[in-house]
Structures are given as C-alpha cells and as structure tokens.
Amino acid sequence: MLKFLRVVCIAVGIVLIVATLGLMIWNVIQINQLVTTADAANMLTNPNPRYWVMLGVGGALVGGFALGLGLGMPKQTFKQRLADHVEQEDQSENPA
C-alpha cells in the first residue's frame, strides 16, 4: 500500500510541476502582450513584472522540491539504523 501511495504522490508531483511550468510560460506570454499593449499606448508606468512572476514560480518549485525531499528522508542516518539492527540481532541471539 505504501509503495502505491509513494508512486501516486510522485506522479501527482510530476504532473503539478509540469502544469506549473506550463502556467508560468503562459503567464509570461500574457504579461509580454500586456506590456507591449501598454507601451504602445504610452500607458506603461511600471516596469515589466515578468521577472517577479518567474522568480515566484521558481521559488515555489524549489521550495516544493525541498519540502518533498525533506519529508522523504529517513529520520535516522544509515549508521544509526545499522547500529540498531546489529543491537537487535545481538539481543535476539543472546537473550539475557
């Protein structure tokens, strides 16, 4: 069950990342059209916000990746888990 849930979570994560990238590209195209129209009509008073949009989406992608990576990591290091395993084996072989 857990392997299935892991695969589903990975698939959903990949789909969401691809959808977010597509949405970012679409937003940049829309912002470029808006800025071009405003510039042509001499209505442009603010700088083009496309870089802030890309920075925000990039930050969200990196943050989501870091969160998923952090949640997926084991709570103990390999050496700690190995020591626990060896200790359990010793206790099962030599019950005191």
PyMOL CGO cylinders between C-alpha atoms (Angstrom):
from pymol import cmd
from pymol.cgo import CYLINDER

trace = [
    CYLINDER, 0.00, 0.00, 0.00, 2.79, 2.43, 0.87, 0.3, 1, 1, 1, 1, 1, 1,
    CYLINDER, 2.79, 2.43, 0.87, 4.63, 1.77, -2.39, 0.3, 1, 1, 1, 1, 1, 1,
    CYLINDER, 4.63, 1.77, -2.39, 1.43, 2.52, -4.30, 0.3, 1, 1, 1, 1, 1, 1,
    CYLINDER, 1.43, 2.52, -4.30, 0.90, 5.72, -2.32, 0.3, 1, 1, 1, 1, 1, 1,
    CYLINDER, 0.90, 5.72, -2.32, 4.50, 6.75, -2.96, 0.3, 1, 1, 1, 1, 1, 1,
    CYLINDER, 4.50, 6.75, -2.96, 4.10, 6.20, -6.70, 0.3, 1, 1, 1, 1, 1, 1,
    CYLINDER, 4.10, 6.20, -6.70, 0.84, 8.17, -6.72, 0.3, 1, 1, 1, 1, 1, 1,
    CYLINDER, 0.84, 8.17, -6.72, 2.47, 11.04, -4.82, 0.3, 1, 1, 1, 1, 1, 1,
    CYLINDER, 2.47, 11.04, -4.82, 5.41, 11.09, -7.22, 0.3, 1, 1, 1, 1, 1, 1,
    CYLINDER, 5.41, 11.09, -7.22, 3.10, 11.05, -10.23, 0.3, 1, 1, 1, 1, 1, 1,
    CYLINDER, 3.10, 11.05, -10.23, 0.96, 13.87, -8.83, 0.3, 1, 1, 1, 1, 1, 1,
    CYLINDER, 0.96, 13.87, -8.83, 4.09, 15.87, -8.02, 0.3, 1, 1, 1, 1, 1, 1,
    CYLINDER, 4.09, 15.87, -8.02, 5.44, 15.49, -11.54, 0.3, 1, 1, 1, 1, 1, 1,
    CYLINDER, 5.44, 15.49, -11.54, 2.11, 16.45, -13.09, 0.3, 1, 1, 1, 1, 1, 1,
    CYLINDER, 2.11, 16.45, -13.09, 1.89, 19.53, -10.86, 0.3, 1, 1, 1, 1, 1, 1,
    CYLINDER, 1.89, 19.53, -10.86, 5.44, 20.59, -11.70, 0.3, 1, 1, 1, 1, 1, 1,
    CYLINDER, 5.44, 20.59, -11.70, 4.77, 20.27, -15.43, 0.3, 1, 1, 1, 1, 1, 1,
    CYLINDER, 4.77, 20.27, -15.43, 1.47, 22.16, -15.06, 0.3, 1, 1, 1, 1, 1, 1,
    CYLINDER, 1.47, 22.16, -15.06, 3.20, 24.90, -13.07, 0.3, 1, 1, 1, 1, 1, 1,
    CYLINDER, 3.20, 24.90, -13.07, 5.88, 25.26, -15.73, 0.3, 1, 1, 1, 1, 1, 1,
    CYLINDER, 5.88, 25.26, -15.73, 3.21, 25.48, -18.42, 0.3, 1, 1, 1, 1, 1, 1,
    CYLINDER, 3.21, 25.48, -18.42, 1.30, 28.08, -16.42, 0.3, 1, 1, 1, 1, 1, 1,
    CYLINDER, 1.30, 28.08, -16.42, 4.50, 30.09, -15.94, 0.3, 1, 1, 1, 1, 1, 1,
    CYLINDER, 4.50, 30.09, -15.94, 5.15, 30.10, -19.68, 0.3, 1, 1, 1, 1, 1, 1,
    CYLINDER, 5.15, 30.10, -19.68, 1.54, 31.13, -20.36, 0.3, 1, 1, 1, 1, 1, 1,
    CYLINDER, 1.54, 31.13, -20.36, 1.78, 33.94, -17.77, 0.3, 1, 1, 1, 1, 1, 1,
    CYLINDER, 1.78, 33.94, -17.77, 4.99, 35.27, -19.29, 0.3, 1, 1, 1, 1, 1, 1,
    CYLINDER, 4.99, 35.27, -19.29, 3.35, 35.34, -22.73, 0.3, 1, 1, 1, 1, 1, 1,
    CYLINDER, 3.35, 35.34, -22.73, 0.31, 37.18, -21.33, 0.3, 1, 1, 1, 1, 1, 1,
    CYLINDER, 0.31, 37.18, -21.33, 2.48, 39.67, -19.44, 0.3, 1, 1, 1, 1, 1, 1,
    CYLINDER, 2.48, 39.67, -19.44, 4.54, 40.35, -22.56, 0.3, 1, 1, 1, 1, 1, 1,
    CYLINDER, 4.54, 40.35, -22.56, 1.36, 41.06, -24.54, 0.3, 1, 1, 1, 1, 1, 1,
    CYLINDER, 1.36, 41.06, -24.54, 0.04, 43.33, -21.79, 0.3, 1, 1, 1, 1, 1, 1,
    CYLINDER, 0.04, 43.33, -21.79, 3.30, 45.26, -21.50, 0.3, 1, 1, 1, 1, 1, 1,
    CYLINDER, 3.30, 45.26, -21.50, 3.56, 45.62, -25.28, 0.3, 1, 1, 1, 1, 1, 1,
    CYLINDER, 3.56, 45.62, -25.28, 0.00, 46.97, -25.47, 0.3, 1, 1, 1, 1, 1, 1,
    CYLINDER, 0.00, 46.97, -25.47, 0.54, 49.37, -22.58, 0.3, 1, 1, 1, 1, 1, 1,
    CYLINDER, 0.54, 49.37, -22.58, 3.85, 50.55, -24.03, 0.3, 1, 1, 1, 1, 1, 1,
    CYLINDER, 3.85, 50.55, -24.03, 2.32, 51.12, -27.45, 0.3, 1, 1, 1, 1, 1, 1,
    CYLINDER, 2.32, 51.12, -27.45, -0.44, 53.25, -25.91, 0.3, 1, 1, 1, 1, 1, 1,
    CYLINDER, -0.44, 53.25, -25.91, 2.10, 55.15, -23.74, 0.3, 1, 1, 1, 1, 1, 1,
    CYLINDER, 2.10, 55.15, -23.74, 0.37, 53.83, -20.62, 0.3, 1, 1, 1, 1, 1, 1,
    CYLINDER, 0.37, 53.83, -20.62, 3.33, 51.96, -19.16, 0.3, 1, 1, 1, 1, 1, 1,
    CYLINDER, 3.33, 51.96, -19.16, 4.14, 53.41, -15.75, 0.3, 1, 1, 1, 1, 1, 1,
    CYLINDER, 4.14, 53.41, -15.75, 5.62, 50.36, -14.03, 0.3, 1, 1, 1, 1, 1, 1,
    CYLINDER, 5.62, 50.36, -14.03, 8.45, 48.05, -15.07, 0.3, 1, 1, 1, 1, 1, 1,
    CYLINDER, 8.45, 48.05, -15.07, 7.60, 44.69, -16.62, 0.3, 1, 1, 1, 1, 1, 1,
    CYLINDER, 7.60, 44.69, -16.62, 6.61, 42.24, -13.83, 0.3, 1, 1, 1, 1, 1, 1,
    CYLINDER, 6.61, 42.24, -13.83, 7.53, 39.06, -15.76, 0.3, 1, 1, 1, 1, 1, 1,
    CYLINDER, 7.53, 39.06, -15.76, 10.75, 38.57, -13.81, 0.3, 1, 1, 1, 1, 1, 1,
    CYLINDER, 10.75, 38.57, -13.81, 8.92, 38.71, -10.48, 0.3, 1, 1, 1, 1, 1, 1,
    CYLINDER, 8.92, 38.71, -10.48, 6.44, 36.11, -11.75, 0.3, 1, 1, 1, 1, 1, 1,
    CYLINDER, 6.44, 36.11, -11.75, 9.25, 33.82, -12.88, 0.3, 1, 1, 1, 1, 1, 1,
    CYLINDER, 9.25, 33.82, -12.88, 11.09, 34.35, -9.58, 0.3, 1, 1, 1, 1, 1, 1,
    CYLINDER, 11.09, 34.35, -9.58, 7.95, 33.49, -7.59, 0.3, 1, 1, 1, 1, 1, 1,
    CYLINDER, 7.95, 33.49, -7.59, 7.21, 30.34, -9.57, 0.3, 1, 1, 1, 1, 1, 1,
    CYLINDER, 7.21, 30.34, -9.57, 10.84, 29.26, -9.46, 0.3, 1, 1, 1, 1, 1, 1,
    CYLINDER, 10.84, 29.26, -9.46, 10.87, 29.76, -5.71, 0.3, 1, 1, 1, 1, 1, 1,
    CYLINDER, 10.87, 29.76, -5.71, 7.68, 27.73, -5.36, 0.3, 1, 1, 1, 1, 1, 1,
    CYLINDER, 7.68, 27.73, -5.36, 9.16, 24.90, -7.43, 0.3, 1, 1, 1, 1, 1, 1,
    CYLINDER, 9.16, 24.90, -7.43, 12.41, 24.82, -5.47, 0.3, 1, 1, 1, 1, 1, 1,
    CYLINDER, 12.41, 24.82, -5.47, 10.51, 25.07, -2.19, 0.3, 1, 1, 1, 1, 1, 1,
    CYLINDER, 10.51, 25.07, -2.19, 8.20, 22.22, -3.14, 0.3, 1, 1, 1, 1, 1, 1,
    CYLINDER, 8.20, 22.22, -3.14, 11.13, 20.08, -4.16, 0.3, 1, 1, 1, 1, 1, 1,
    CYLINDER, 11.13, 20.08, -4.16, 12.99, 20.82, -0.94, 0.3, 1, 1, 1, 1, 1, 1,
    CYLINDER, 12.99, 20.82, -0.94, 9.88, 20.09, 1.15, 0.3, 1, 1, 1, 1, 1, 1,
    CYLINDER, 9.88, 20.09, 1.15, 9.29, 16.77, -0.62, 0.3, 1, 1, 1, 1, 1, 1,
    CYLINDER, 9.29, 16.77, -0.62, 12.93, 15.83, -0.30, 0.3, 1, 1, 1, 1, 1, 1,
    CYLINDER, 12.93, 15.83, -0.30, 12.93, 16.68, 3.38, 0.3, 1, 1, 1, 1, 1, 1,
    CYLINDER, 12.93, 16.68, 3.38, 9.76, 14.72, 4.07, 0.3, 1, 1, 1, 1, 1, 1,
    CYLINDER, 9.76, 14.72, 4.07, 11.11, 11.73, 2.17, 0.3, 1, 1, 1, 1, 1, 1,
    CYLINDER, 11.11, 11.73, 2.17, 14.38, 11.47, 4.04, 0.3, 1, 1, 1, 1, 1, 1,
    CYLINDER, 14.38, 11.47, 4.04, 14.73, 8.95, 6.85, 0.3, 1, 1, 1, 1, 1, 1,
    CYLINDER, 14.73, 8.95, 6.85, 14.78, 10.22, 10.41, 0.3, 1, 1, 1, 1, 1, 1,
    CYLINDER, 14.78, 10.22, 10.41, 17.95, 8.30, 11.27, 0.3, 1, 1, 1, 1, 1, 1,
    CYLINDER, 17.95, 8.30, 11.27, 21.25, 8.08, 9.45, 0.3, 1, 1, 1, 1, 1, 1,
    CYLINDER, 21.25, 8.08, 9.45, 22.40, 4.82, 7.93, 0.3, 1, 1, 1, 1, 1, 1,
    CYLINDER, 22.40, 4.82, 7.93, 24.94, 4.27, 10.71, 0.3, 1, 1, 1, 1, 1, 1,
    CYLINDER, 24.94, 4.27, 10.71, 22.27, 4.68, 13.39, 0.3, 1, 1, 1, 1, 1, 1,
    CYLINDER, 22.27, 4.68, 13.39, 19.92, 2.25, 11.67, 0.3, 1, 1, 1, 1, 1, 1,
    CYLINDER, 19.92, 2.25, 11.67, 22.75, -0.27, 11.19, 0.3, 1, 1, 1, 1, 1, 1,
    CYLINDER, 22.75, -0.27, 11.19, 23.74, 0.01, 14.85, 0.3, 1, 1, 1, 1, 1, 1,
    CYLINDER, 23.74, 0.01, 14.85, 20.12, -0.53, 15.92, 0.3, 1, 1, 1, 1, 1, 1,
    CYLINDER, 20.12, -0.53, 15.92, 19.84, -3.55, 13.64, 0.3, 1, 1, 1, 1, 1, 1,
    CYLINDER, 19.84, -3.55, 13.64, 23.07, -5.09, 14.94, 0.3, 1, 1, 1, 1, 1, 1,
    CYLINDER, 23.07, -5.09, 14.94, 21.96, -4.45, 18.53, 0.3, 1, 1, 1, 1, 1, 1,
    CYLINDER, 21.96, -4.45, 18.53, 18.62, -6.16, 17.90, 0.3, 1, 1, 1, 1, 1, 1,
    CYLINDER, 18.62, -6.16, 17.90, 20.37, -9.16, 16.34, 0.3, 1, 1, 1, 1, 1, 1,
    CYLINDER, 20.37, -9.16, 16.34, 22.72, -9.42, 19.32, 0.3, 1, 1, 1, 1, 1, 1,
    CYLINDER, 22.72, -9.42, 19.32, 19.82, -9.32, 21.73, 0.3, 1, 1, 1, 1, 1, 1,
    CYLINDER, 19.82, -9.32, 21.73, 17.91, -11.99, 19.83, 0.3, 1, 1, 1, 1, 1, 1,
    CYLINDER, 17.91, -11.99, 19.83, 20.94, -14.31, 19.70, 0.3, 1, 1, 1, 1, 1, 1,
    CYLINDER, 20.94, -14.31, 19.70, 21.95, -13.83, 23.34, 0.3, 1, 1, 1, 1, 1, 1,
    CYLINDER, 21.95, -13.83, 23.34, 18.85, -13.29, 25.44, 0.3, 1, 1, 1, 1, 1, 1,
    CYLINDER, 18.85, -13.29, 25.44, 19.87, -12.23, 28.94, 0.3, 1, 1, 1, 1, 1, 1,
]
cmd.load_cgo(trace, "trace")
